[in-house]
Amino acid sequence: MNGMQTVLARLAVPAGALCVCAVTDPDHPPGWIVCPFRLLTGWPCPLCGMTRGVASLLRGRWADGISFHLFSPFVLAAFAAWIVIEIGQAARLWDARRIGHWALRPGPWLAFFAMSCVYGVLRWCGIIGVPRA
């Protein structure tokens, strides 16, 4: 791949995720379920509501976004940062490997996963609300 193809490939995930959220109507989600956890168990997963939460945030509806999923602002910020880092790398403004080096370690991902699981369990139990259908 040449340089531009590499940049586009590296931007595909965050830009694609934000595009999906931008076209998703948080008030009328599609009738099909994508989440493998929910398909297998029938229970909402710890990340349930994240797409609708980010979709609400992109529309400026912050209270709705947080009510869909508490961590949706962090996910939106992470996708935005990912895009900025990749564009800066492509423009040779900085070395993305140095900036995002901490994000490639398993620690932050494991911490996010653990917090999401705790949040999901608290939602299942009705302690901090329930996942919005």
ABEGO torsion letter per residue (X at the ends): XBAAAAAAAAAAAAAAAAAAAAABBAABBBABBABAAAAAAGBBBAABGAAAAAAAAAAGBAAAAAAABAAAAAAAAAAAAAAAAAAAAAAGABBAAAAAAAAABAAAAAAAAAAAAAAAAAAAAGAAEBBBX
